[in-house]
Amino acid sequence: MSERWSINADWAALEEGSPQECAGFATLGVRAYGTWLTAGHDRILQSVREAPYLSAYHLAEWLAWNWWRLRWEPRRASLEWELSHSMASIGGGYIWPNIHVVSDGESITLISRATPERARTPYRYINDGVSVIPAAEFESEVDLFVAAVLQRLQDRQVRESNLRDIWRSVTEERQDPYLRRQRKLEALLGEDPDEMDIALLKRFLDEIETAGEAALEEIAANRLPGQPVPDIAWLLNIGREQGVVTCAQDQVLFQGEVPRNLGAAWRIGAWAARSLRAQEDIAPDRPITDGQLAQMYGAPGNILETPRNPAGRLDLSFALSETAQHSRVMLRSPWKNSRRFELARLLGDALVYPTQDPMRPATRSDTYRQKVQRAFAAEFLSPFEAVKEMLDGDYSMERQQDVAHHFEVFGMTIGTHLVNNDLIDRSELDEPV
């Protein structure tokens, strides 16, 4: 059993239903870090149980069908995302747990919520919690669970099933480098396998060399529900025409290596920011001036000024390499504090993610890399220890705004600091930074 999480099926008898459903009937428990996310109150038995009776077959089929999206797609505000990432959507006549499976690429977060008390509901889930699991362990446990269900079908002489067909395809795709890349990009774009217009997908895949594979993935993850597939050629053209020229040779160099064993993205970003401040001898309570930020990036002093002819529908910031010495930077927002934050994000990305990709995107998505960027910018522009000292226990929105004004950041940046360091609840934030 995995120390971090597991799916446990204890087979049981079911007299009516399809052969697959009868074979897959079980008490089904999801466990993470010693806590049963499926624990609940059984109204019939008048007791608390670790796992209810559910269909392991239906869960395995849902995991297999949504495997690529569960593994790679970040959180999106859409019904399609809910159907692909919420166990409560599985259906089949069962009362499923309210567990969301959320990926940032590096880890999988299981968010479980208690279900409300309802009359005549035989089982009510009672656990609230957030469990972060390394992506490799998520994959291995899903593999083990699906294999166990397939073995159960075989033992019960159920030779054909939709699950078997879907899982065979997923297994083949994971082993084929081209198909694996295609499925990953489809998932990042918010699409089911083979559901996307093939011409649009091919056009997007063809931009891997011009943008870089990692950059393309970040841009794909930034796509909003219902929006067109990102036009990479248009972004490149805008960057070349309107981007501010910066000098890579003048950019501050990081003296040291960023540790990769810190776990959560915000810890890595914050560590890098504190290290850079210490390296440059900038006191924690001292705001970073516009000139300092531009200079450390190797950018002209006017880069934070609002452009006279903004790019229009740009929904991300990015740096675009032109030569080994020069790049161009496009900042999305017209507002100065946002432009400071975006430039700090790109600086953090350059320090934490050495890459030969022609593009470095700073997007609105919740991938691991974007979380690192945001954490770096927040800590670099407004160090947490200085923020905490200035707040002096007063976490009101008014006081947060005062501190944000001092450091020339938005109030949301200060609020996110407090959430990450467990000083206020995440529900007190309207949205992530």
C-alpha positions in Angstrom: 0.0 0.0 0.0 1.3 3.4 -0.9 2.2 5.5 2.2 0.7 8.6 0.5 -2.4 7.4 -1.1 -4.3 4.3 -2.2 -7.5 3.0 -3.7 -8.7 -0.1 -1.9 -11.4 -2.5 -3.2 -12.8 -5.3 -1.1 -15.0 -7.3 -3.4 -18.6 -7.9 -2.6 -21.6 -9.7 -4.1 -24.1 -7.9 -6.3 -27.0 -10.0 -7.6 -28.3 -7.7 -10.4 -26.6 -5.6 -13.0 -24.3 -6.0 -16.0 -21.5 -8.6 -15.7 -19.0 -5.8 -15.4 -20.9 -4.1 -12.6 -21.5 -7.3 -10.7 -17.8 -8.2 -10.9 -16.7 -4.8 -9.9 -19.0 -4.3 -6.9 -17.0 -3.6 -3.7 -16.5 -1.6 -0.6 -14.3 1.1 -2.1 -12.0 3.3 -0.1 -9.7 6.2 -1.1 -7.0 6.8 1.5 -4.4 9.6 1.6 -1.7 10.1 4.3 -3.6 7.9 6.8 -7.0 9.6 6.3 -9.9 7.8 4.6 -11.3 10.4 2.1 -14.3 8.1 1.6 -15.1 7.9 5.4 -18.8 8.6 6.0 -21.9 8.0 8.1 -23.9 5.0 7.0 -27.5 5.8 7.8 -28.7 2.2 7.5 -26.1 0.8 9.9 -26.0 3.9 12.0 -22.2 3.9 12.1 -19.2 5.5 10.6 -17.4 3.5 7.9 -14.1 3.9 6.1 -15.5 3.0 2.7 -19.0 2.6 1.1 -20.3 0.1 -1.4 -19.5 1.4 -4.9 -18.6 0.2 -8.3 -14.8 -0.3 -8.7 -15.5 -0.9 -12.4 -17.1 2.5 -12.9 -14.3 4.2 -11.0 -11.6 2.4 -13.0 -13.4 3.2 -16.3 -13.6 6.9 -15.3 -9.9 7.0 -14.3 -9.0 5.3 -17.6 -11.1 7.6 -19.8 -9.9 10.7 -18.1 -6.3 9.6 -17.5 -4.6 12.2 -19.6 -6.6 15.1 -18.3 -6.3 14.0 -14.7 -2.6 13.7 -15.1 -1.9 17.0 -16.9 -4.8 19.4 -17.0 -4.7 22.2 -14.5 -7.8 23.6 -12.8 -10.3 25.3 -15.1 -13.6 27.0 -14.4 -15.8 24.9 -16.7 -18.4 22.1 -16.6 -16.2 19.9 -18.7 -13.3 20.2 -16.2 -15.7 19.2 -13.4 -16.9 16.1 -15.3 -13.3 15.1 -15.9 -11.9 15.8 -12.5 -14.7 15.3 -10.0 -15.5 11.8 -8.8 -19.0 13.0 -7.9 -19.7 13.1 -11.6 -19.1 9.3 -12.2 -22.8 8.4 -11.7 -24.2 5.0 -12.4 -26.7 5.3 -9.5 -24.0 5.3 -6.8 -23.3 8.0 -4.2 -19.7 9.0 -5.1 -17.4 11.1 -2.9 -16.9 14.7 -3.6 -13.2 14.4 -4.4 -11.6 16.6 -7.1 -8.4 15.5 -8.7 -6.3 18.5 -9.6 -3.0 18.4 -11.4 -0.2 21.0 -11.7 2.0 18.7 -13.8 4.4 17.8 -10.9 1.9 16.7 -8.3 -1.8 15.7 -8.0 -3.9 17.3 -5.3 -6.9 15.4 -4.0 -9.5 17.9 -2.6 -12.2 16.1 -0.6 -15.3 17.8 0.7 -18.0 16.5 3.1 -21.4 16.0 1.5 -24.5 17.8 2.9 -27.0 16.0 5.1 -30.0 15.0 3.0 -33.1 13.0 3.9 -33.1 9.4 2.8 -29.5 9.5 1.7 -28.0 6.2 2.9 -24.3 7.4 3.0 -22.9 10.9 3.8 -19.2 11.6 3.3 -17.7 13.5 6.3 -14.1 14.3 5.5 -12.7 17.7 4.4 -9.1 17.7 3.3 -6.4 18.5 0.8 -3.8 15.8 0.0 -0.8 16.5 -2.3 0.6 13.4 -4.0 3.7 13.2 -6.3 2.5 12.7 -9.9 4.5 9.5 -10.2 2.7 8.0 -7.2 -0.6 9.0 -8.6 0.2 7.1 -11.8 1.4 4.0 -10.1 -1.6 3.7 -7.8 -4.0 4.2 -10.7 -2.1 1.5 -12.7 -2.4 -0.9 -9.7 -6.1 -0.2 -9.2 -7.1 -0.6 -12.9 -5.0 -3.8 -13.1 -6.8 -5.1 -10.0 -10.2 -4.4 -11.6 -9.2 -6.0 -14.9 -8.0 -9.1 -13.0 -11.3 -9.2 -11.2 -13.1 -9.2 -14.5 -11.0 -12.0 -15.8 -11.5 -14.0 -12.6 -15.3 -13.6 -13.0 -15.0 -14.7 -16.7 -15.9 -11.2 -18.0 -13.8 -11.2 -21.1 -14.8 -8.0 -22.9 -15.3 -4.6 -21.4 -15.1 -0.9 -22.3 -12.5 -0.6 -19.5 -10.2 -3.1 -21.2 -10.3 -1.3 -24.5 -9.8 2.2 -23.1 -6.9 1.1 -20.8 -5.2 -0.7 -23.7 -5.3 2.5 -25.7 -4.0 4.6 -22.7 -1.1 2.1 -22.2 -0.1 2.2 -25.8 -0.2 6.0 -25.9 1.9 6.3 -22.8 4.6 4.1 -24.5 4.6 6.0 -27.8 6.6 9.3 -27.7 4.6 11.0 -30.4 1.2 9.9 -29.1 2.3 10.8 -25.5 3.2 14.3 -26.6 -0.1 14.7 -28.5 -2.3 13.4 -25.6 -0.5 15.6 -23.1 -1.0 18.7 -25.2 -4.7 17.8 -25.8 -5.1 17.5 -22.0 -3.4 20.8 -21.3 -5.6 22.5 -23.9 -8.7 21.0 -22.1 -9.6 18.5 -24.7 -10.5 14.8 -24.6 -8.4 12.3 -26.7 -9.1 12.6 -30.4 -11.9 15.1 -29.8 -9.9 18.2 -31.0 -9.9 19.4 -34.6 -6.9 17.6 -36.1 -5.9 20.6 -38.2 -5.9 22.9 -35.2 -3.9 20.3 -33.2 -1.4 19.8 -36.0 -0.9 23.6 -36.3 -0.3 23.8 -32.6 2.1 20.9 -32.6 4.1 22.3 -35.5 5.1 25.3 -33.3 7.2 23.2 -30.9 10.4 24.2 -32.5 9.5 27.9 -32.8 8.3 28.3 -29.2 10.0 25.3 -27.4 8.1 22.3 -26.1 8.0 23.3 -22.4 6.8 26.8 -23.4 4.1 25.4 -25.7 2.8 23.3 -22.8 2.6 26.3 -20.6 0.7 28.3 -23.3 -1.6 25.3 -23.9 -2.5 25.2 -20.1 -3.4 28.9 -20.2 -6.3 28.3 -22.7 -9.6 29.4 -21.2 -12.7 27.3 -21.7 -14.4 28.1 -25.0 -11.5 30.1 -26.3 -9.7 29.4 -29.6 -6.5 27.4 -29.6 -3.6 29.8 -28.9 -2.1 31.3 -32.0 1.7 30.9 -31.5 2.6 32.6 -34.7 0.6 35.7 -33.7 2.3 35.8 -30.3 5.8 35.5 -31.9 4.9 38.3 -34.3 3.6 40.6 -31.5 6.7 39.9 -29.5 9.0 40.8 -32.3 7.1 44.0 -33.2 6.2 45.3 -29.8 8.4 43.6 -27.3 10.9 45.7 -25.2 14.5 44.7 -26.0 16.4 43.3 -23.0 20.0 42.2 -22.7 20.6 38.7 -21.3 24.3 39.6 -20.5 23.1 42.3 -18.1 20.6 40.0 -16.3 21.5 39.1 -12.7 23.0 35.7 -12.3 22.0 33.3 -9.6 25.0 32.2 -7.5 24.0 28.7 -6.5 21.7 26.0 -7.5 18.0 25.9 -6.7 17.1 22.8 -4.7 14.5 20.6 -6.2 13.5 18.7 -3.0 11.4 21.4 -1.4 8.1 20.0 -2.6 5.4 22.6 -3.0 6.0 25.1 -5.8 5.6 28.1 -3.6 8.5 26.9 -1.4 10.9 26.8 -4.4 9.9 30.2 -5.6 10.2 31.7 -2.2 13.6 30.1 -1.6 14.9 31.5 -4.8 13.6 35.0 -4.1 15.1 35.1 -0.6 18.4 33.8 -1.9 18.5 36.5 -4.6 17.7 39.3 -2.1 20.4 38.1 0.2 22.9 37.8 -2.8 22.1 41.4 -3.9 22.2 42.6 -0.2 18.6 44.0 -0.3 17.1 44.2 3.2 13.8 42.3 3.6 11.8 45.4 4.5 13.1 47.4 1.6 10.9 47.7 -1.5 12.4 46.8 -4.9 12.3 50.0 -7.0 11.3 50.0 -10.6 14.9 50.8 -11.6 16.3 47.9 -9.6 13.9 45.4 -11.0 14.5 46.6 -14.6 18.3 46.5 -14.1 18.3 43.0 -12.6 16.3 41.8 -15.6 18.7 43.6 -18.0 15.8 45.7 -19.3 15.6 49.5 -20.0 14.2 51.6 -17.2 11.0 52.3 -19.1 9.9 48.7 -19.4 7.3 49.1 -16.6 5.6 52.1 -18.3 2.3 51.4 -20.0 2.9 51.0 -23.8 1.3 53.6 -26.1 0.0 50.9 -28.4 -0.9 47.9 -26.3 -1.1 44.4 -27.9 -4.8 44.0 -27.5 -6.0 40.5 -26.7 -2.8 39.4 -25.1 -3.6 37.1 -22.2 -0.1 36.2 -21.0 3.3 37.8 -20.6 6.4 36.3 -22.2 10.0 36.7 -23.0 11.2 35.9 -26.6 14.8 35.1 -27.3 16.2 36.7 -30.5 19.9 36.1 -30.1 22.2 34.8 -27.3 22.5 38.4 -26.0 19.1 39.9 -26.7 15.5 39.1 -25.9 12.2 40.9 -26.1 9.7 41.1 -23.3 5.9 41.5 -23.6 4.1 42.4 -20.4 0.3 41.7 -20.5 -1.1 44.3 -18.0 -1.3 48.1 -18.5 -1.2 48.6 -14.7 2.2 49.3 -13.2 2.0 47.0 -10.1 0.9 44.1 -12.4 3.7 44.8 -14.8 6.2 44.8 -11.8 4.8 41.4 -10.8 4.9 40.0 -14.3 8.5 41.1 -14.8 9.5 39.6 -11.5 7.8 36.4 -12.5 9.9 36.3 -15.7 13.0 37.0 -13.7 12.3 34.2 -11.4 11.6 31.8 -14.3 14.9 32.7 -15.8 16.7 31.9 -12.5 14.8 28.7 -11.7 14.3 27.2 -15.1 17.4 27.2 -17.3 16.1 26.4 -20.8 16.9 26.8 -24.5 13.2 27.4 -25.4 12.8 30.5 -27.5 9.8 31.6 -25.3 9.3 32.0 -21.5 5.6 32.4 -20.8 4.1 33.8 -17.6 0.5 32.8 -17.7 -2.7 32.7 -15.6 -2.7 28.9 -15.3 -2.0 26.8 -12.2 0.8 24.6 -13.5 3.8 24.0 -11.2 6.0 26.3 -13.2 3.5 29.2 -13.0 3.1 28.6 -9.3 6.9 28.9 -8.8 6.9 32.1 -10.8 4.2 33.7 -8.7 5.8 32.6 -5.4 9.1 34.1 -6.5 7.6 37.4 -7.5 5.5 37.6 -4.3 8.5 36.9 -2.0 11.0 39.0 -4.0 8.8 42.1 -4.2 7.3 41.6 -0.7 9.3 39.2 1.6 7.0 37.3 3.9 8.9 37.9 7.1 8.8 41.7 6.5 5.1 41.5 5.7 4.4 39.5 8.8 6.3 42.0 11.0 4.5 45.0 9.4 1.1 43.4 9.9 1.9 42.6 13.5 -1.0 40.2 13.9 -3.6 42.5 12.1 -4.6 40.5 9.0 -7.5 42.8 8.1 -7.9 43.7 4.4 -7.2 47.3 5.3 -3.9 46.5 6.9 -3.0 44.1 4.0 -3.6 47.0 1.6 -1.3 49.3 3.6 1.5 46.7 3.4 0.8 46.1 -0.3 1.1 49.8 -1.0 4.5 49.9 0.8 5.9 47.2 -1.4 4.1 48.3 -4.6 2.2 45.0 -5.1 -1.5 44.2 -5.1 -3.3 43.3 -1.9 -3.9 39.7 -3.3 -0.1 39.2 -3.1 -0.1 39.8 0.6 -3.2 37.7 1.1 -1.5 34.8 -0.7 1.5 35.1 1.5 -0.7 34.7 4.5 -2.5 31.7 3.0 0.7 29.9 2.1 2.0 30.3 5.6 -1.2 29.2 7.3 -2.1 32.6 8.8 -5.4 32.9 7.1 -7.7 30.4 5.4 -7.7 30.1 1.6 -11.4 30.8 1.5 -10.6 34.5 2.5 -9.0 34.9 -0.9 -11.3 35.7 -3.9 -8.8 34.1 -6.3 -5.2 33.0 -6.5 -2.4 35.5 -7.3 
